[in-house]
Amino acid sequence: MISKKIIPLSLVAVAVLGANEVTLPNVNVESTMITEVSQNAQVSADLAQALSSSVPSIDMSRRSGIANDIYIRGQKRDNISVDIDGTKVCGACVNRMDPPTSHILTNQIETVEVVEGPYDVENFGTLSGGLKITTKKPTMKPQAEVNFGIGSWGYKKIGASASGGTERIRALISASYETGDQYEDGDGDTLAEQIDRAVANGSAPAGSKFQSQYKNIEAYTKKSVMTKLFVKTLEDQELRLSYTGNRSDGVIYANSKMDAAYDDSNIYSMEYNIDDITKEYKNINLQYYYSDVDHPMDTMYRMSGATSYSTNHLKTSMQGVKLKNSFELESYKFLLGLDGSRRTWEGEKYATSVATGVVTPMGVSLTPTKTENKAIFAKAEKSFGDLKIEAGSRFDATEIDPDDVSKNENEYTALSANIIATYKLDAKNSVFVGFGSSARVPDARELYPTVDNITGNQNLKQTKNRELDLGYEAAYESFTFKAKTFYSMLEDYIYLKHTSPTAYTFENIDGTVYGVELSGSYFATDDITLDASASYKRGKKASTATQPD
């Protein structure tokens, strides 16, 4: 596997009278912090698109006009974690039509920290990287905004937000509506025409073509709302309540035989935060969260569904509790925490007659499965002059329990740990070295699927990643530059392989991934900035598998 990505030089000009300084990514050597996500929300609500154009380690898998997926250092799906304000969100679709990043919109986001490598012990399943998304907080000062967006291929968006309150109570509400037509690829083909081309060259079945009356339909419609209420209960104590809802309809896909009839998600969070308990005990934070996703995908628009269309209806929920304690002892900083979560995931198939509307059950597509995780984690930080040492560890115990008694129950334990050393060469230059080890367990799709031509492997082991990272950063008044290189050793990597030309299963293999990432900015004036970034990644299987590299 070879992956290359180059982002060419771009000229950014802010043509506003009396403009402020351009907001740039706030970068440190261990991770990348993106702070201008919401400012670019007029371009697209799709977080994957915003990140792939900002961070060299991130690539986007474009599947539709919205709800696109990301790769971090060539890794995808469960190999990267997504945290939204401390909540872990999972998509319901086995084919990633609704990746976790699709359940939050760019105009709702304050910052995104991109964790590159196995250096996040706070979240379950951070194997090769992850996203830590922080959404906007309610302000005490009243403020409101309305934004509009119009773009290529019939893109239209309107969003609005308002925030305000008192010293005791603050509230925020944000809402948006977005729609777009089918985008065209480099050959000028729409999504429907891309499928026609694939059928013509034999790479897709004839039944995947769109019926004539649906060839020019919109690519998607997406509505979203986010509300927050922060209540100051006592001095330095706060109750934080939030809800985010997404409703996507009629999302069509060029690389799939099905489309998303709708994709509805809800994210709830209740958090209690206490600051400055004592001089040493800095913070305690207790959070409960719950999310659910309802996602039916069907063939109603396709030729295969002309008389009777099939639906694969998938649902998932995720709930968890997390307790974090932050304190300082002399010059040491510590974070200790407990983490527990439970995910459910299930799917069923049925057929619907176009003429009569009669629904006929077709059986289970994904065995109803419960995944329970319990963990304890710790982080420590200490500076010795120009040298800063950070270390973290996490112990996970996970049980995966399918409803079908004929299928195996699986149990996994894992100890993850990392250490990072950062040294300041001078006030403007620094270097770092890091080593980390982490693991992630297989999911229900990999263990128990009973859909189409994929067979699960109930004996899968968890994947382990051992990684070495090196980096250098320069930060001057007129320019910044950052270089990173990594070498990742994957043990029991969960790999989708052919068992025949049209059938698949999963197996554990070993492999390596390595690469280099470069990024820099030149500040020509207060209002004009030149950005450039590039990355190179290469992966190689170390053990025998059916498919070639």
QUIRAVEN-V697544 format. One record per helix or strand of 2 or more residues. SS is the DSSP state (~ for helix, > for strand). FROM is the first residue (numbers start at 0). LEN is the number of residues. Records with the same first field share a line. If there is no record, write none. Layout:
SS: FROM-LEN + FROM-LEN
//
This chain:
>: 1-12 + 25-2 + 30-4 + 57-4 + 68-4 + 80-4 + 86-2 + 108-8 + 128-7 + 142-9 + 154-11 + 168-12 + 219-15 + 236-15 + 258-17 + 280-18 + 307-22 + 331-22 + 358-26 + 386-16 + 409-15 + 428-12 + 453-2 + 462-13 + 478-22 + 502-21 + 527-14
~: 37-3 + 46-6 + 76-3 + 99-4 + 105-3 + 190-10 + 205-3 + 211-3 + 302-3 + 443-5
//
